[in-house]
């Protein structure tokens, strides 16, 4: 997987699709001359860019012609999809302008954050003997606001290769066209052209190609090209961490792994939140100083020795990334570089086993500061391509890919191993704050438990579905007067959502004179003060309707804390992701 920075900004995947289109390519749509031109273009693109994601240069006539053939191969023509070709003309014009200004089309807007996530195609073998091969690829498009329209077109092709490395036959393909205001992450699969019958009887090496073109808020981007190759499968793949703490759950690949950043395990009599499988990773630190640190340990063993240079794999390609599933590309992809990954690598078993160790002793895998919503699921993906060679023929290099991932719908195979779903939790209301309960009483926030019912706006009753505990040192005091004209104060973390007459606003963005809501109606804030203190426990909740069935809209997930209507953890995550 590659981090692309040149534009506005694994599984994972698709939110509320309005329209989608999936199809395999039809090789009969092209003449022999056109097929050969496409093969030449794809081979050159791979060799020139070493399989890395890059923008296709449409100012080169041969490239534009080959790309148009590939579109036609997937049933995309000027007559059937005029907008795609209109966008191509716009992109080509923009590329020409970039060259006139002395800029590279690959590196323009290189420092703009956050970034799109453009995945690398994964070769999938359905049988250990490699006689049947397909593929898949995943992409995530960044946009901070769900109201922004998105158009998304990708194509995936899987070819066999000749002994000399040239591309031979197209054996599997697939394409996706998505158009929706909620598309963030998408996976496209390449289906075999001979379903039910092996498509790679000769066990030839495989060349997989992904192409992506999309339009974001009326601006077209791409077309992007990336590729990967495979000539064999690993002998064995092993994951040691992350794993559930409970041994009984290790065989249940649906059980969640709870990574606690700055919250600890619950008291034994509390029963909630769930026990941490790992953590606290950064105990006592406030959320804005907390990094996402994971323990990741595993290995891959190959039949032949790994080709090395200075004790490290030679010609290897490693992509190690983390992305939040609930927000897709609204947060920057977190990636650990290949260089950093190789610092944690050793080669054992007479040069045949690649091992990696990110742990407390060797240093955790640090994916940077928090962005995504608390208590949400993440996709951890490790993709590698290793070159091996037989001891008796060191010049015969064999390319072998492998993938470990916790992405939803990730299907294990002979070269793919699934991590359990990974959930990351951190702690938002300071301890001691009084919460208004459904029965009219008040209870300290730290005394609330799962299943307790609280009072919400308009007299509605909501139930606590889950509770999260953390630490923080940065707070905002909201001062207001109640109906008896007594001075009141509620203390929140800066990003906690508060209901105002202008909508849901973070506590740190409030100011004196703003109107908030109490049980007795409106209240005017007298002052808003930011303060730092010693580390203190903070709490947050996920709320649900009492029947447990009807979906609770995020903007209705409110409770009274310190007498003021504030949002729950889901609403806080949604508000944070608009940045």
C-alpha positions as CSV (number, residue, x, y, z in Angstrom):
1,X,0.0,0.0,0.0
2,X,1.3,3.4,-0.9
3,X,0.8,6.8,0.7
4,X,0.0,9.3,-2.0
5,X,0.5,13.0,-1.1
6,X,0.3,14.7,-4.4
7,X,-3.4,15.6,-4.2
8,X,-6.1,16.7,-1.7
9,X,-5.4,14.1,0.4
10,X,-7.1,-2.2,3.3
11,X,-11.5,-4.5,4.2
12,X,-12.5,-1.5,5.0
13,X,-14.8,-0.2,3.1
14,X,-17.8,1.3,1.6
15,X,-20.4,3.5,3.1
16,X,-23.9,3.7,1.6
17,X,-23.3,3.4,-2.1
18,X,-25.8,5.2,-4.3
19,X,-24.7,3.5,-7.5
20,X,-22.1,0.9,-8.2
21,X,-21.0,-1.1,-11.2
22,X,-18.9,-4.3,-11.2
23,X,-17.7,-6.1,-14.3
24,X,-14.9,-8.3,-15.6
25,X,-12.9,-7.3,-18.7
26,X,-13.7,-8.8,-22.1
27,X,-10.5,-9.5,-23.9
28,X,-12.5,-9.8,-27.2
29,X,-13.1,-6.0,-27.1
30,X,-9.6,-5.4,-28.3
31,X,-7.8,-6.3,-31.5
32,X,-4.5,-8.3,-31.3
33,X,-2.5,-5.0,-32.0
34,X,-4.4,-3.2,-29.2
35,X,-3.8,-6.1,-26.8
36,X,-0.1,-6.0,-27.5
37,X,0.1,-2.3,-27.1
38,X,-1.6,-2.6,-23.7
39,X,0.8,-5.3,-22.6
40,X,3.8,-3.2,-23.6
41,X,2.5,-0.2,-21.8
42,X,1.8,-2.2,-18.6
43,X,5.3,-3.9,-18.7
44,X,7.0,-0.5,-19.2
45,X,5.0,1.1,-16.4
46,X,6.0,-1.6,-13.9
47,X,9.7,-1.6,-14.8
48,X,10.0,2.2,-14.9
49,X,8.2,2.7,-11.5
50,X,9.2,-0.6,-9.8
51,X,5.6,-1.3,-9.1
52,X,5.1,1.9,-7.1
53,X,1.9,4.0,-7.4
54,X,2.3,6.8,-10.0
55,X,0.2,9.1,-12.2
56,X,-0.1,8.0,-15.9
57,X,1.4,10.7,-18.1
58,X,-1.5,11.4,-20.5
59,X,0.6,13.9,-22.5
60,X,2.4,10.9,-24.0
61,X,0.1,9.8,-26.9
62,X,1.0,6.1,-26.5
63,X,0.1,6.2,-22.8
64,X,-3.3,7.9,-23.5
65,X,-4.1,5.4,-26.2
66,X,-3.2,2.4,-24.0
67,X,-5.3,3.8,-21.2
68,X,-8.3,4.3,-23.5
69,X,-7.9,0.6,-24.6
70,X,-7.9,-0.5,-21.0
71,X,-11.0,1.4,-20.3
72,X,-12.7,-0.1,-23.4
73,X,-11.5,-3.6,-22.2
74,X,-13.8,-3.0,-19.2
75,X,-16.7,-1.7,-21.2
76,X,-15.9,2.0,-20.6
77,X,-16.2,4.1,-23.8
78,X,-16.9,7.7,-24.7
79,X,-20.4,6.8,-25.7
80,X,-21.2,4.9,-22.5
81,X,-19.2,7.0,-20.0
82,X,-18.7,10.4,-21.5
83,X,-17.8,12.0,-18.1
84,X,-14.8,9.7,-17.7
85,X,-13.3,10.9,-20.9
86,X,-14.2,14.5,-20.3
87,X,-12.2,14.2,-17.0
88,X,-9.3,12.6,-19.0
89,X,-9.1,15.7,-21.2
90,X,-9.2,18.0,-18.0
91,X,-6.4,15.9,-16.4
92,X,-4.3,16.0,-19.6
93,X,-4.6,19.8,-19.8
94,X,-3.6,20.1,-16.2
95,X,-0.6,17.9,-16.8
96,X,0.5,20.0,-19.7
97,X,0.3,23.1,-17.6
98,X,2.4,21.5,-14.9
99,X,5.1,20.7,-17.4
100,X,5.0,24.2,-18.8
101,X,5.6,25.5,-15.2
102,X,8.5,23.1,-14.7
103,X,6.6,20.9,-12.2
104,X,6.4,17.1,-12.1
105,X,2.9,15.6,-12.3
106,X,4.0,13.1,-9.7
107,X,5.0,15.5,-7.0
108,X,2.6,18.4,-7.3
109,X,0.9,19.4,-4.0
110,X,3.3,17.0,-2.3
111,X,3.0,18.5,1.2
112,X,-0.8,18.7,1.3
113,X,-2.4,16.7,4.1
114,X,-4.2,14.5,4.8
115,X,-3.6,12.1,1.9
116,X,-5.5,9.7,-0.2
117,X,-4.7,6.0,0.3
118,X,-4.1,4.1,-3.0
119,X,-3.6,0.4,-2.4
120,X,-1.4,-2.1,-4.1
121,X,-3.0,-5.0,-5.9
122,X,-2.8,-8.3,-3.9
123,X,-2.4,-11.6,-5.9
124,X,-4.7,-14.3,-4.4
125,X,-4.0,-17.9,-5.0
126,X,-7.1,-20.1,-4.4
127,X,-5.0,-23.3,-4.3
128,X,-1.6,-24.0,-2.8
129,X,-0.4,-25.4,-6.1
130,X,-0.8,-21.8,-7.6
131,X,-2.9,-23.2,-10.5
132,X,-5.6,-20.6,-9.9
133,X,-5.0,-16.9,-9.3
134,X,-7.2,-13.9,-8.8
135,X,-6.6,-10.5,-7.1
136,X,-7.9,-7.6,-5.1
137,X,-7.1,-4.0,-4.4
138,X,-8.4,-1.4,-1.9
139,X,-8.4,2.4,-2.0
140,X,-9.5,5.2,0.3
141,X,-10.4,8.7,-0.8
142,X,-10.1,11.6,1.6
143,X,-12.7,14.2,2.0
144,X,-13.6,15.8,5.3
145,X,-17.3,16.4,4.6
146,X,-19.8,13.7,3.6
147,X,-21.7,16.3,1.5
148,X,-18.9,16.4,-1.1
149,X,-19.8,14.4,-4.2
150,X,-17.4,11.7,-5.3
151,X,-17.0,9.7,-8.5
152,X,-14.7,6.6,-8.4
153,X,-13.6,4.3,-11.2
154,X,-11.0,1.6,-10.8
155,X,-9.9,-1.4,-12.8
156,X,-7.9,-4.5,-11.7
157,X,-6.3,-7.0,-14.1
158,X,-4.3,-10.2,-13.4
159,X,-2.0,-11.5,-16.1
160,X,0.3,-14.5,-16.4
161,X,3.9,-13.8,-17.3
162,X,6.4,-15.4,-19.7
163,X,9.8,-16.7,-18.5
164,X,11.4,-13.5,-19.8
165,X,9.2,-11.4,-17.6
166,X,6.9,-10.2,-20.4
167,X,3.1,-10.1,-19.8
168,X,1.2,-13.0,-21.4
169,X,-2.5,-13.8,-20.8
170,X,-5.2,-11.9,-19.0
171,X,-6.7,-14.5,-16.6
172,X,-8.8,-12.4,-14.1
173,X,-10.1,-8.9,-13.9
174,X,-12.7,-6.6,-12.3
175,X,-13.8,-3.0,-12.2
176,X,-15.8,-0.8,-9.9
177,X,-17.7,2.4,-10.6
178,X,-19.0,4.2,-7.5
179,X,-20.9,7.4,-7.2
180,X,-22.0,8.5,-3.8
181,X,-21.6,11.2,-1.1
182,X,-20.5,8.5,1.4
183,X,-17.9,6.6,-0.5
184,X,-14.6,6.5,1.4
185,X,-13.1,3.0,1.1
186,X,-13.6,0.5,-1.5
187,X,-12.2,-3.0,-2.5
188,X,-12.3,-4.3,-6.0
189,X,-11.9,-8.0,-6.8
190,X,-10.5,-9.5,-10.0
191,X,-12.7,-12.5,-10.9
192,X,-11.3,-15.5,-12.8
193,X,-12.1,-15.6,-16.5
194,X,-12.5,-19.4,-16.2
195,X,-14.6,-19.8,-13.1
196,X,-14.6,-23.4,-11.8
197,X,-11.5,-24.2,-13.9
198,X,-7.9,-23.4,-12.9
199,X,-6.7,-20.4,-14.9
200,X,-2.9,-20.9,-14.4
201,X,-2.2,-24.5,-15.1
202,X,1.4,-23.8,-16.0
203,X,2.0,-22.1,-12.6
204,X,3.3,-19.1,-14.4
205,X,4.4,-15.9,-12.5
206,X,1.6,-13.4,-12.0
207,X,1.5,-9.7,-12.8
208,X,-1.4,-7.7,-11.2
209,X,-2.3,-4.2,-12.3
210,X,-4.5,-1.6,-10.6
211,X,-5.7,1.7,-12.2
212,X,-7.8,4.3,-10.5
213,X,-9.4,7.5,-11.7
214,X,-11.7,9.6,-9.4
215,X,-13.5,13.0,-9.2
216,X,-13.7,14.8,-5.9
217,X,-16.0,17.8,-5.6
218,X,-15.9,18.2,-9.4
219,X,-12.1,18.0,-9.7
220,X,-10.7,14.9,-11.5
221,X,-7.6,13.1,-10.3
222,X,-5.4,10.3,-11.7
223,X,-5.3,8.1,-13.5
224,X,-3.1,6.2,-11.0
225,X,-1.3,3.0,-11.9
226,X,0.3,0.5,-9.5
227,X,1.3,-3.2,-9.9
228,X,2.7,-6.2,-8.2
229,X,4.2,-9.5,-9.2
230,X,4.2,-13.0,-7.7
231,X,6.0,-16.2,-8.6
232,X,5.4,-18.4,-5.6
233,X,3.8,-18.6,-2.1
234,X,5.3,-18.7,1.4
235,X,5.9,-22.0,3.1
236,X,4.4,-20.8,6.4
237,X,3.0,-17.6,7.9
238,X,2.7,-17.0,11.6
239,X,1.3,-14.2,13.8
240,X,2.2,-13.8,17.4
241,X,0.9,-10.3,18.1
242,X,-1.6,-8.7,18.0
243,X,-3.7,-11.6,19.5
244,X,-6.5,-11.7,22.0
245,X,-5.3,-12.1,25.6
246,X,-7.9,-14.9,26.3
247,X,-6.4,-18.1,24.8
248,X,-10.0,-19.4,24.1
249,X,-10.5,-16.4,21.7
250,X,-7.4,-16.9,19.6
251,X,-9.1,-19.3,17.3
252,X,-12.1,-17.0,16.9
253,X,-11.1,-14.6,14.2
254,X,-14.2,-12.5,14.9
255,X,-13.3,-11.7,18.5
256,X,-12.0,-8.1,18.9
257,X,-8.5,-7.2,20.1
258,X,-8.8,-4.2,22.5
259,X,-5.8,-1.9,22.3
260,X,-5.9,0.6,25.3
261,X,-3.8,3.7,24.7
262,X,-4.3,5.8,27.9
263,X,-7.0,3.8,29.7
264,X,-6.4,0.8,32.0
265,X,-8.4,-2.3,32.7
266,X,-11.7,-2.0,34.5
267,X,-12.1,-2.7,38.2
268,X,-13.0,-6.5,38.7
269,X,-16.5,-5.7,39.9
270,X,-17.2,-3.2,37.1
271,X,-17.5,-5.6,34.2
272,X,-17.0,-2.8,31.7
273,X,-15.3,-1.6,29.7
274,X,-13.8,-4.7,28.1
275,X,-10.5,-5.9,29.4
276,X,-7.5,-4.6,27.5
277,X,-5.7,-7.1,25.4
278,X,-2.8,-4.6,25.2
279,X,-2.1,-1.5,27.3
280,X,-2.3,1.0,28.6
281,X,0.3,1.8,26.0
282,X,0.7,5.4,27.2
283,X,-0.6,5.4,30.8
284,X,-1.4,8.8,32.3
285,X,-0.9,10.7,29.1
286,X,-3.7,13.1,27.8
287,X,-5.3,12.1,24.5
288,X,-3.6,14.9,22.6
289,X,-0.2,13.5,23.7
290,X,-1.1,9.9,23.0
291,X,0.3,8.0,20.1
292,X,-1.2,4.8,18.6
293,X,1.3,2.2,19.6
294,X,0.9,-1.5,18.7
295,X,2.7,-4.7,19.5
296,X,3.2,-6.5,16.2
297,X,5.2,-9.7,16.0
298,X,5.2,-12.4,13.3
299,X,7.2,-14.3,10.7
300,X,7.1,-15.7,7.2
301,X,9.0,-18.8,6.1
302,X,10.0,-19.5,2.5
303,X,11.2,-22.7,0.8
304,X,14.4,-21.0,-0.5
305,X,16.7,-18.6,1.2
306,X,15.9,-14.9,1.2
307,X,18.1,-12.8,-1.1
308,X,19.9,-10.4,1.2
309,X,22.2,-7.4,1.3
310,X,24.0,-6.4,4.5
311,X,21.8,-8.8,6.4
312,X,18.5,-7.4,5.2
313,X,16.1,-8.5,2.5
314,X,17.3,-7.2,-0.9
315,X,14.8,-5.8,-3.4
316,X,12.0,-6.2,-0.9
317,X,8.9,-4.1,-0.7
318,X,7.2,-3.6,2.6
319,X,4.0,-1.6,3.3
320,X,2.9,-1.4,6.9
321,X,-0.2,0.8,7.5
322,X,-3.1,1.6,9.8
323,X,-6.4,3.2,8.9
324,X,-9.7,3.8,10.7
325,X,-12.7,2.0,9.2
326,X,-15.4,4.3,10.4
327,X,-13.9,7.4,8.8
328,X,-12.0,6.0,5.8
329,X,-9.8,8.6,4.3
330,X,-11.0,11.4,6.5
331,X,-7.8,10.8,8.5
332,X,-4.4,10.6,7.1
333,X,-3.1,7.1,6.4
334,X,-0.7,6.1,9.1
335,X,2.3,4.3,7.7
336,X,5.6,2.9,9.1
337,X,8.3,3.2,6.4
338,X,10.1,0.2,5.0
339,X,13.3,1.4,6.5
340,X,11.8,1.6,9.9
341,X,10.2,-1.8,9.5
342,X,13.5,-3.4,8.5
343,X,15.1,-2.1,11.7
344,X,12.8,-4.6,13.5
345,X,13.6,-7.5,11.2
346,X,15.8,-10.5,11.6
347,X,16.4,-13.4,9.2
348,X,16.6,-16.9,10.8
349,X,16.3,-20.6,9.9
350,X,19.3,-20.6,7.5
351,X,18.1,-17.5,5.8
352,X,14.6,-18.8,5.1
353,X,12.5,-17.1,7.8
354,X,11.7,-13.4,7.9
355,X,10.8,-12.2,11.5
356,X,9.6,-8.9,12.8
357,X,9.3,-7.7,16.4
358,X,7.6,-4.5,17.4
359,X,7.3,-4.8,21.2
360,X,7.9,-3.1,24.5
361,X,11.5,-4.4,24.5
362,X,12.2,-3.6,20.9
363,X,10.0,-0.6,20.4
364,X,6.3,-0.6,19.6
365,X,4.9,0.1,16.1
366,X,4.2,3.8,16.5
367,X,1.5,5.1,14.1
368,X,1.4,8.6,15.4
369,X,-1.1,10.7,17.2
370,X,-4.8,10.0,17.5
371,X,-7.2,11.1,14.7
372,X,-10.0,8.6,14.4
373,X,-13.0,8.1,16.6
374,X,-12.5,6.5,20.0
375,X,-13.6,2.8,20.4
376,X,-13.6,2.3,16.7
377,X,-12.2,-0.5,14.5
378,X,-8.9,-0.1,12.6
379,X,-7.4,-2.0,9.7
380,X,-3.9,-3.0,10.4
381,X,-2.3,-4.2,7.2
382,X,1.2,-5.6,6.5
383,X,2.0,-6.3,2.9
384,X,5.4,-7.6,1.8
385,X,7.2,-8.8,-1.3
386,X,10.3,-10.8,-0.7
387,X,12.8,-12.2,-3.2
388,X,14.2,-15.6,-2.7
389,X,16.5,-17.9,-4.7
390,X,17.5,-21.6,-4.6
391,X,20.9,-22.3,-3.0
392,X,22.0,-24.2,-6.1
393,X,20.8,-21.4,-8.5
394,X,21.2,-18.0,-6.8
395,X,20.5,-16.2,-10.1
396,X,17.0,-17.6,-10.3
397,X,15.2,-15.0,-8.2
398,X,11.6,-15.8,-7.1
399,X,9.2,-13.0,-6.1
400,X,6.9,-14.0,-3.2
401,X,4.2,-11.7,-1.8
402,X,2.4,-12.0,1.5
403,X,-0.3,-10.1,3.4
404,X,-1.4,-9.8,7.0
405,X,-4.6,-7.7,7.6
406,X,-7.4,-7.0,10.1
407,X,-9.6,-5.5,7.4
408,X,-13.2,-6.6,7.2
409,X,-14.1,-9.2,4.6
410,X,-10.4,-10.1,4.3
411,X,-10.3,-13.7,3.3
412,X,-7.3,-15.8,4.3
413,X,-5.6,-17.8,1.6
414,X,-2.2,-19.5,1.1
415,X,-0.5,-16.1,1.0
416,X,-2.8,-14.1,3.2
417,X,-3.3,-14.3,7.0
418,X,-6.0,-12.5,8.9
419,X,-5.5,-10.5,12.1
420,X,-8.4,-10.3,14.5
421,X,-10.5,-7.1,14.3
422,X,-8.6,-4.4,16.1
423,X,-10.3,-1.7,18.3
424,X,-8.4,1.2,19.8
425,X,-9.7,3.0,22.9
426,X,-8.7,6.1,24.8
427,X,-10.4,8.3,27.2
428,X,-13.8,13.0,28.2
429,X,-15.8,14.2,31.0
430,X,-13.7,14.7,34.1
431,X,-14.3,12.6,37.2
432,X,-16.7,14.0,39.7
433,X,-19.0,15.5,37.1
434,X,-22.7,14.9,37.9
435,X,-24.8,13.1,35.3
436,X,-28.6,13.4,35.2
437,X,-30.1,10.0,35.4
438,X,-33.4,8.8,33.9
439,X,-35.0,8.5,37.4
440,X,-34.3,12.2,38.2
441,X,-31.3,11.5,40.4
442,X,-27.7,12.6,39.8
443,X,-24.7,10.4,39.8
444,X,-21.0,11.0,39.4
445,X,-19.7,10.1,36.0
446,X,-17.2,7.6,37.3
447,X,-20.1,5.6,39.0
448,X,-22.0,5.0,35.8
449,X,-22.0,1.5,34.3
450,X,-23.1,-0.2,31.1
451,X,-26.9,-0.5,31.1
452,X,-27.6,2.6,33.2
453,X,-30.2,4.9,31.8
454,X,-29.6,8.7,31.5
455,X,-31.8,11.7,30.7
456,X,-31.4,13.2,27.2
457,X,-32.9,16.2,25.4
458,X,-36.7,16.7,25.4
459,X,-37.1,14.2,28.2
460,X,-35.9,11.2,26.2
461,X,-34.3,8.3,28.0
462,X,-31.1,6.7,26.6
463,X,-29.0,3.7,27.8
464,X,-25.3,3.4,28.2
465,X,-24.1,0.9,25.7
466,X,-20.4,1.2,26.6
467,X,-18.1,3.2,28.8
468,X,-14.5,4.4,28.2
469,X,-12.0,5.6,30.8
470,X,-8.9,7.6,30.1
471,X,-6.6,10.3,31.4
472,X,-6.1,14.0,30.4
473,X,-4.5,17.2,31.6
474,X,-6.0,19.7,29.2
475,X,-9.6,20.9,30.1
476,X,-12.1,23.6,29.4
477,X,-14.3,25.1,32.1
478,X,-17.7,26.3,31.0
479,X,-19.2,28.8,33.5
480,X,-23.0,29.6,33.5
481,X,-25.8,30.4,35.9
482,X,-28.7,28.0,36.6
483,X,-32.4,29.1,37.0
484,X,-31.7,30.0,40.6
485,X,-28.9,32.3,39.4
486,X,-26.3,30.1,41.1
487,X,-22.9,29.9,39.4
488,X,-22.3,26.5,37.8
489,X,-19.2,25.1,36.1
490,X,-18.8,22.0,33.9
491,X,-15.3,20.7,33.0
492,X,-14.8,18.9,29.7
493,X,-11.9,17.9,27.5
494,X,-11.3,20.4,24.6
495,X,-12.8,18.3,21.9
496,X,-15.9,17.2,23.7
497,X,-19.1,18.1,21.8
498,X,-21.6,20.5,23.3
499,X,-25.1,21.4,22.0
500,X,-25.5,25.1,21.4
501,X,-28.0,27.3,19.5
502,X,-25.6,27.1,16.6
503,X,-25.5,23.3,16.6
504,X,-22.9,20.9,18.0
505,X,-19.6,22.7,18.9
506,X,-16.4,21.5,20.5
507,X,-15.9,22.8,24.1
508,X,-12.6,24.5,23.0
509,X,-14.5,26.5,20.4
510,X,-17.1,28.0,22.7
511,X,-16.9,31.5,24.0
512,X,-18.7,33.7,26.5
513,X,-22.2,34.7,25.3
514,X,-22.8,31.4,23.6
515,X,-26.1,29.7,24.4
516,X,-26.0,26.1,25.7
517,X,-28.9,23.9,27.0
518,X,-29.8,22.7,30.4
519,X,-32.8,20.7,31.8
520,X,-34.5,24.0,32.4
521,X,-33.9,25.5,28.9
522,X,-31.3,27.8,27.6
523,X,-28.3,29.2,29.5
524,X,-25.8,31.8,28.5
525,X,-22.1,31.1,29.1
526,X,-20.5,33.7,31.3
527,X,-17.0,32.6,30.6
528,X,-15.0,29.8,28.9
529,X,-11.6,29.1,30.4
530,X,-8.9,26.7,29.2
531,X,-6.7,25.2,31.9
532,X,-4.0,22.6,32.4
533,X,-3.9,20.4,35.5
534,X,-2.4,17.2,36.8
535,X,-3.5,14.1,35.0
536,X,-7.1,13.2,35.9
537,X,-9.5,10.4,34.9
538,X,-11.9,11.2,32.2
539,X,-14.9,9.3,31.0
540,X,-17.0,8.9,27.9
541,X,-19.9,6.8,26.8
542,X,-21.6,5.3,23.7
543,X,-25.4,5.8,24.1
544,X,-28.2,3.8,22.5
545,X,-32.0,3.7,22.5
546,X,-33.4,1.7,25.4
547,X,-34.9,-0.9,23.1
548,X,-31.5,-1.6,21.7
549,X,-32.9,-1.8,18.1
550,X,-33.7,1.6,16.7
551,X,-30.6,3.3,15.5
552,X,-29.7,6.4,17.5
553,X,-28.6,9.3,15.2
554,X,-25.3,10.8,16.3
555,X,-26.7,14.3,16.9
556,X,-29.3,12.8,19.3
557,X,-26.7,11.0,21.4
558,X,-26.8,13.5,24.2
559,X,-26.8,13.5,28.0
560,X,-26.6,16.1,30.7
561,X,-23.1,16.5,32.2
562,X,-22.8,19.2,34.9
563,X,-26.2,20.3,33.9
564,X,-25.3,20.9,30.2
565,X,-26.3,18.8,27.2
566,X,-23.2,17.2,25.7
567,X,-22.5,14.5,23.1
568,X,-21.4,10.9,23.5
569,X,-18.2,9.3,22.2
570,X,-19.6,8.6,18.7
571,X,-20.6,12.2,18.3
572,X,-17.2,13.3,19.5
573,X,-15.5,11.2,16.9
574,X,-17.8,12.5,14.1
575,X,-17.1,16.1,15.2
576,X,-13.3,15.5,15.3
577,X,-13.3,13.9,11.8
578,X,-14.6,17.1,10.2
579,X,-11.1,18.7,10.7
